[in-house]
Amino acid sequence: MVNLGTIYQQYVIIAGDQKEASRPYRIIPYSRNTKFTGRKSILDSVKSLSGRKGHNRIALLGLGGSGKTQIALEYVHQCASESDRDIYWVQGSGVLKFKEGFRAIAQHVRIPLASADMEEEGFLLSVRRWFEGADSGNWVLVMDNADNEEDFASNNSPRGTLIFTTRSRQVALRQACERIEVGKMEEDEARALFSRHYGSGGNLRDGEEEVVAMILGSVGRLPLAVVGSAAFMVETETPPPEYWTIFQENDKRRTKLLSQQFSDIRRDVDMTESILSTYFITFDRITEQMPTAGDLLRLIAFFDRQNIPEELLRESGVEGVDDPVEFRQAVGKLSGFSLVTATKGEDKTFYELHRLVQLSVQAYLSPEELNKWRTTALRVISRIFPKYEHELRNICDAYIPHALTVTDGPTDVIAEDLCFRMAEWFLHLGSYDRAEVQIRRCIRLREEHKEQGWDKGHGRLMLLGRVSACQGKAREA
């Protein structure tokens, strides 16, 4: 595998740095992406902010795979073709890469008092002072994949534009950046991006455009997912309808599809190149920085991904959530990395987990952890889900989707009791068919576990009889 230092060195040599580079200085380790499309409003915002006098600090902030790096790359190539500004690019995904990038800059522009054999702290201080000084001129510096707020100190430069691409809102805040949120693409942008990557593999047939639209919607119209889906179809000669059929089968099939590797030469060579694994780095960082946030993420990955009531998290029993400060910090960490989004109602807050993040968490966990957190989610919902009382109807309505999700598959005896309570709720709500599904599942689970308690068993059969009567199934009743 080629390391980042080699990429920088090759680019510097091409730029004529064996003696002394001439201005404008250009260190851009990736060629222009000819398949880039869309994102005009974001590019316009970057141009507007970077065009202001004085020093500008911009953060392209968003979920992994949302295309932050590609937007920054398109901007610097446009800037290089339209202006004489000096342009530099440094990888911020680790301290070693960070230092390697600045050593490449120091070598390229011959920064005074910044020799290769200097002690690290003194070397970086010399480079920083050069950027802050008049000799540095009018520059643009991209700090790509700058996700760890502890790695970056602020500077007092009166000039130049610093652009961070980051998943972390904390980085953007601590660096006092103008934040530009990078989210999913518009429908027409996603279709255009898909076409540019699928086009070499064949044209769409009649009716396939609608299927493609469903595929793109299901992966959240995130650029990495759009490109990855198109790459799989082209490489395996899989037409969109067949891909969509596989995608819809179950979570296991979806996870396998979205875990397929594909090539992208304009990404850091050390970064994984599958749709789901792009989030693994973020999960590692969150777990290292704030274990409570990591545990909450693992828990909610087994709830329904939408409309997760905040009280489910507060009453989950996860270590640390009983401390209100630690709870808010943990939720803020997940929100800051764009893994969850919050929606505030009149008196409640609900959270939503991105579809790809949910699948990615489940792919990330070991079989042992998978079983642990699936069981934990079931126990949390079972403990909180109430027995039927009319006054609790609104609360129950919020919990039902999550109760259905945590009981979909598990055969734990806890699932049996939760299915019984859901059946009672559905019966009182007049949803007789849904009540029948739950009570029959409850009875089946009792049989599987060879439960002998007569009172409970009789109660289950009595409830089935009531449901059948309401359905007009007199014989079963």
C-alpha positions in Angstrom: 0.0 0.0 0.0 1.3 3.5 -0.9 1.4 5.8 2.1 0.4 9.4 2.2 4.0 10.6 2.4 4.8 9.0 -0.9 1.8 10.6 -2.5 2.9 14.1 -1.3 6.5 13.4 -2.4 5.5 12.4 -5.9 3.3 15.4 -6.2 6.0 17.7 -5.0 8.5 16.3 -7.4 6.1 16.7 -10.3 5.7 20.3 -9.2 9.4 20.9 -9.6 10.4 21.0 -6.0 13.8 19.4 -6.4 15.3 22.9 -6.2 12.8 25.6 -5.4 9.2 25.8 -6.3 7.8 28.8 -8.1 4.5 30.5 -7.2 1.7 29.8 -7.1 2.4 26.9 -4.8 0.2 23.9 -5.3 0.1 20.8 -3.2 -3.1 18.9 -4.1 -2.6 15.2 -3.8 -5.7 14.2 -5.8 -6.5 14.9 -9.4 -9.8 16.6 -10.3 -12.8 14.4 -10.0 -14.4 14.5 -13.5 -17.5 12.7 -12.3 -18.2 15.3 -9.6 -21.6 16.8 -10.0 -24.1 19.0 -8.1 -23.5 20.7 -4.8 -23.6 24.1 -6.4 -25.1 25.9 -3.4 -22.4 24.5 -1.1 -19.6 25.4 -3.5 -21.0 28.9 -3.9 -21.0 29.3 -0.1 -17.3 28.1 0.1 -16.4 30.6 -2.6 -18.2 33.4 -0.9 -16.7 32.8 2.5 -13.2 32.2 1.2 -13.3 35.4 -0.9 -13.6 37.7 2.1 -10.7 39.8 3.2 -8.6 38.7 6.2 -8.5 35.2 7.6 -11.3 32.8 6.9 -12.1 29.5 8.6 -14.6 27.2 7.0 -15.9 23.8 8.1 -17.5 21.4 5.7 -19.4 19.4 8.3 -21.4 16.2 7.8 -21.8 12.5 8.1 -19.2 10.2 6.7 -19.8 9.5 3.0 -21.6 12.8 2.5 -19.0 14.0 0.0 -17.1 16.7 2.0 -13.7 15.7 0.6 -15.0 15.8 -3.0 -16.6 19.2 -2.5 -13.3 20.6 -1.1 -11.4 18.9 -3.9 -13.6 20.5 -6.6 -13.3 23.9 -4.9 -9.5 23.9 -4.8 -9.2 22.7 -8.4 -11.6 25.5 -9.5 -9.6 27.9 -7.4 -6.4 26.8 -9.0 -7.7 27.3 -12.5 -9.3 30.7 -11.7 -6.8 32.4 -9.4 -3.1 32.6 -8.4 -3.7 31.7 -4.8 -1.4 29.2 -3.1 -3.2 25.9 -2.4 -2.2 23.2 0.1 -3.8 20.0 1.3 -3.1 18.2 4.5 -4.6 15.0 5.9 -6.0 15.6 9.4 -7.0 12.0 10.1 -4.0 11.4 12.4 -1.1 13.2 13.9 1.5 11.3 11.8 -0.3 12.2 8.5 -0.8 15.8 9.8 3.0 16.2 10.3 3.8 14.5 7.1 1.6 16.9 5.2 3.3 20.0 6.8 6.7 18.6 6.1 5.8 18.3 2.5 4.7 21.9 2.5 7.9 23.1 4.2 10.0 21.2 1.7 8.0 22.5 -1.3 8.1 26.2 -0.4 11.4 26.2 1.4 10.0 27.6 4.7 12.9 29.2 6.6 13.9 27.6 9.9 11.8 24.5 9.2 14.4 21.9 8.4 13.6 18.1 8.2 15.8 17.3 11.1 14.1 19.8 13.5 12.3 18.6 16.7 8.6 18.2 16.0 7.2 21.0 18.1 9.7 23.5 16.8 9.2 22.4 13.2 5.4 22.8 13.4 5.8 26.2 15.2 8.0 27.4 12.3 5.4 26.3 9.7 2.6 28.0 11.7 4.5 31.2 11.9 5.2 31.2 8.2 1.5 30.8 7.4 0.8 33.7 9.8 3.4 35.9 8.2 3.3 38.1 5.2 5.6 35.8 3.1 2.9 33.1 3.0 0.8 35.4 0.7 -2.8 34.6 -0.1 -3.3 30.9 0.6 -6.0 28.1 0.9 -5.2 25.2 3.2 -7.5 22.2 3.3 -7.4 20.0 6.5 -9.1 16.9 5.3 -10.8 14.4 7.6 -10.1 16.5 10.7 -12.3 14.6 13.1 -10.4 14.8 16.4 -10.7 18.1 18.2 -7.6 17.4 20.3 -5.3 17.3 17.3 -5.7 20.9 16.3 -4.6 24.2 17.9 -6.1 27.5 16.8 -3.9 30.1 15.1 -3.9 33.8 14.8 -3.2 34.2 11.1 -4.4 37.5 9.7 -4.6 36.0 6.2 -5.5 33.0 4.2 -8.4 30.5 4.2 -8.5 27.4 6.2 -11.0 24.7 5.2 -11.8 21.7 7.4 -13.6 18.7 6.2 -14.9 17.0 9.3 -17.6 14.8 10.8 -17.2 16.5 14.2 -19.2 19.6 15.1 -16.8 20.0 18.0 -13.9 20.5 15.7 -15.8 23.2 13.8 -16.8 25.0 17.0 -13.4 24.9 18.6 -11.8 26.2 15.5 -14.4 29.0 15.3 -15.3 28.0 11.7 -18.2 29.2 9.5 -20.1 25.9 9.3 -21.5 24.5 6.1 -23.7 21.5 6.6 -23.1 18.7 4.0 -26.1 16.3 4.0 -27.8 14.1 1.4 -27.9 15.1 -2.2 -31.0 16.5 -3.9 -32.8 13.8 -6.0 -31.6 15.2 -9.3 -28.1 15.5 -8.0 -28.1 11.9 -6.8 -29.5 10.6 -10.1 -26.8 12.5 -12.0 -24.1 11.1 -9.8 -25.4 7.6 -10.2 -25.6 8.0 -14.0 -22.0 9.2 -14.2 -20.7 6.1 -12.5 -23.2 3.6 -14.0 -23.0 5.1 -17.5 -19.9 3.2 -18.4 -21.6 0.0 -17.4 -24.7 0.4 -19.5 -27.8 2.5 -20.1 -30.9 2.2 -18.0 -33.8 0.3 -19.6 -37.5 1.3 -19.5 -38.8 1.4 -16.0 -35.3 1.2 -14.3 -35.2 4.9 -13.5 -37.9 4.5 -10.9 -36.1 1.5 -9.4 -32.9 3.6 -9.2 -34.8 6.4 -7.5 -35.9 3.9 -4.8 -32.4 2.6 -4.4 -31.0 6.1 -4.0 -33.7 7.0 -1.5 -33.0 3.9 0.5 -29.3 4.7 0.9 -30.2 8.2 2.0 -28.8 9.8 -1.2 -25.4 10.0 0.3 -22.7 10.3 -2.4 -20.5 7.4 -1.1 -23.6 5.1 -1.1 -24.7 6.3 -4.5 -21.2 5.6 -6.0 -20.8 2.3 -4.1 -24.2 1.0 -5.3 -23.4 2.0 -9.0 -19.9 0.4 -8.7 -21.4 -2.9 -7.5 -23.9 -3.0 -10.3 -21.3 -2.2 -13.0 -18.6 -4.6 -11.6 -21.1 -7.5 -11.1 -23.3 -6.7 -14.2 -26.3 -6.6 -11.8 -29.2 -4.6 -13.3 -30.9 -2.2 -10.9 -34.1 -4.2 -10.5 -32.1 -7.3 -9.3 -30.0 -5.1 -7.0 -33.2 -3.6 -5.5 -34.7 -7.1 -5.0 -31.7 -8.3 -3.1 -31.6 -5.0 -1.1 -35.2 -5.5 0.1 -34.9 -9.1 1.2 -33.6 -8.5 4.8 -31.0 -6.6 6.8 -28.5 -9.4 6.3 -28.6 -9.0 2.5 -28.6 -5.2 2.7 -25.5 -5.3 5.0 -23.7 -7.6 2.6 -24.5 -5.4 -0.4 -23.4 -2.2 1.4 -20.2 -3.9 2.8 -18.8 -4.6 -0.7 -15.4 -2.9 -1.4 -15.0 -0.5 -4.3 -12.3 1.7 -5.6 -12.1 5.4 -5.2 -8.7 6.9 -6.0 -9.6 10.3 -4.6 -9.8 9.1 -1.0 -7.1 8.7 1.6 -5.3 5.4 0.8 -5.6 4.2 4.4 -9.4 4.7 4.5 -11.7 1.8 3.9 -13.8 1.8 0.8 -17.2 0.3 1.5 -20.4 2.1 2.2 -20.8 0.8 5.8 -17.2 0.6 6.9 -16.7 4.3 6.4 -18.4 4.8 9.7 -16.2 2.3 11.7 -13.5 5.0 12.3 -16.1 7.3 13.8 -17.4 4.5 16.0 -13.9 3.8 17.3 -13.3 7.5 18.0 -16.6 7.9 19.9 -16.0 4.8 22.0 -12.5 6.0 22.9 -13.5 9.6 23.7 -16.8 9.0 25.4 -17.8 5.4 26.2 -21.4 6.5 27.3 -22.0 7.8 23.8 -20.7 4.6 22.2 -23.0 2.5 24.4 -26.0 4.7 23.6 -25.3 4.3 19.9 -25.0 0.5 20.2 -28.3 0.5 22.1 -30.4 2.6 19.7 -29.1 0.7 16.7 -31.5 -2.1 17.8 -34.5 0.2 18.2 -36.6 1.4 15.3 -34.3 4.1 13.8 -37.0 6.8 13.8 -38.8 8.7 16.5 -36.8 7.4 19.4 -38.1 9.1 22.6 -35.5 10.7 24.7 -36.9 9.0 27.8 -35.9 5.6 26.3 -32.3 6.7 26.4 -32.6 8.3 29.9 -34.2 5.2 31.4 -32.1 2.7 29.5 -29.8 1.9 32.4 -26.7 2.5 30.2 -23.8 3.5 32.5 -23.5 7.3 32.8 -27.0 8.3 31.6 -28.2 8.9 35.1 -25.8 11.8 35.2 -27.6 14.7 33.4 -24.3 16.3 32.4 -22.8 13.1 31.0 -26.0 12.3 29.2 -26.2 15.6 27.5 -22.5 15.3 26.5 -23.1 11.8 25.1 -26.1 12.8 23.0 -24.2 15.9 21.9 -21.3 13.7 20.8 -23.6 11.5 18.7 -25.3 14.6 17.2 -22.0 16.4 16.7 -20.9 13.5 14.4 -24.2 13.6 12.6 -25.0 10.1 13.6 -28.3 11.1 15.2 -30.6 14.0 14.6 -33.0 15.5 17.2 -36.5 16.7 16.7 -38.2 18.7 19.5 -41.9 18.4 20.0 -44.1 20.4 22.4 -42.9 18.6 25.5 -40.6 15.8 24.2 -37.5 15.2 22.2 -37.2 12.4 19.7 -34.0 11.1 17.9 -33.5 9.6 14.6 -30.6 7.3 13.5 -29.5 7.4 9.9 -30.5 4.2 8.0 -26.9 3.5 7.0 -25.6 4.2 10.4 -27.9 1.7 11.9 -26.8 -1.0 9.5 -23.2 0.0 10.0 -23.3 -0.3 13.8 -24.8 -3.8 13.5 -22.0 -4.8 10.9 -19.4 -3.2 13.2 -20.2 -5.3 16.3 -18.8 -8.7 17.0 -21.3 -11.6 17.2 -21.0 -11.5 21.0 -21.7 -7.7 21.2 -24.5 -8.0 18.6 -26.3 -10.5 20.9 -25.5 -8.4 24.0 -27.0 -5.2 22.6 -29.9 -6.8 20.9 -30.8 -8.4 24.3 -30.2 -5.1 26.1 -32.5 -3.2 23.7 -35.2 -5.9 24.3 -34.9 -5.7 28.1 -35.0 -1.8 28.0 -38.3 -1.8 26.0 -39.8 -4.6 28.0 -39.1 -2.8 31.3 -40.5 0.5 30.1 -43.4 -0.6 27.9 -46.6 -0.2 30.1 -49.6 -2.5 30.5 -52.7 -1.1 28.9 -54.2 2.0 30.5 -56.2 4.5 28.5 -54.3 7.4 30.1 -51.0 6.0 28.8 -52.1 5.8 25.2 -49.8 8.5 23.9 -46.8 7.0 25.6 -47.6 3.6 24.2 -48.0 5.0 20.7 -44.4 6.3 20.9 -43.0 2.9 22.2 -44.9 0.5 19.8 -42.5 0.8 16.8 -39.5 0.1 19.1 -41.3 -2.9 20.8 -42.1 -4.3 17.4 -38.4 -3.9 16.3 -36.8 -5.5 19.4 -39.2 -8.5 19.2 -38.6 -9.1 15.5 -36.4 -12.2 15.7 -35.5 -12.8 19.3 -37.0 -15.9 21.0 -36.1 -14.8 24.5 -38.8 -15.3 27.1 -38.8 -11.6 27.7 -40.0 -11.2 24.1 -43.0 -13.4 25.0 -44.2 -11.1 27.7 -43.7 -8.0 25.6 -45.7 -9.5 22.7 -48.5 -10.2 25.2 -48.6 -6.6 26.3 -48.6 -5.4 22.7 -51.4 -7.7 21.9 -53.5 -6.1 24.7 -52.7 -2.7 23.4 -53.7 -3.5 19.8 -56.9 -5.1 21.0 -57.9 -2.0 22.9 -56.9 0.2 20.0 -59.1 -1.9 17.6 -56.2 -3.2 15.6 -57.4 -6.8 15.8 -55.2 -8.3 13.1 -52.1 -6.9 14.7 -53.2 -8.1 18.1 -53.6 -11.6 16.6 -50.1 -11.6 15.2 -48.6 -10.7 18.6 -50.7 -13.1 20.7 -50.0 -16.0 18.4 -46.3 -15.2 18.6 -46.6 -15.0 22.3 -48.2 -18.5 22.5 -45.6 -19.9 20.1 -42.7 -18.6 22.2 -44.3 -20.1 25.4 -44.4 -23.5 23.6 -40.8 -23.1 22.5 -39.7 -22.4 26.0 -42.0 -25.1 27.4 -43.5 -22.6 29.9 -45.7 -24.5 32.3 -47.4 -21.7 34.3 -51.1 -22.4 34.0 -52.3 -18.9 34.9 -50.2 -17.2 32.2 -50.9 -19.8 29.6 -54.6 -19.6 30.2 -54.5 -15.8 30.1 -52.8 -15.9 26.7 -55.5 -18.3 25.3 -58.2 -16.1 26.7 -56.8 -13.1 25.0 -56.6 -15.0 21.7 -60.2 -15.9 22.2 -61.2 -12.2 22.7 -59.2 -11.1 19.6 -60.9 -13.9 17.5 -64.3 -12.8 18.7 -63.6 -9.2 17.7 -62.5 -10.5 14.3 -65.7 -12.4 13.9 -63.9 -15.8 14.2 -66.6 -17.3 16.4 -65.3 -20.9 16.1 -61.8 -20.0 17.3 -63.3 -17.8 20.1 
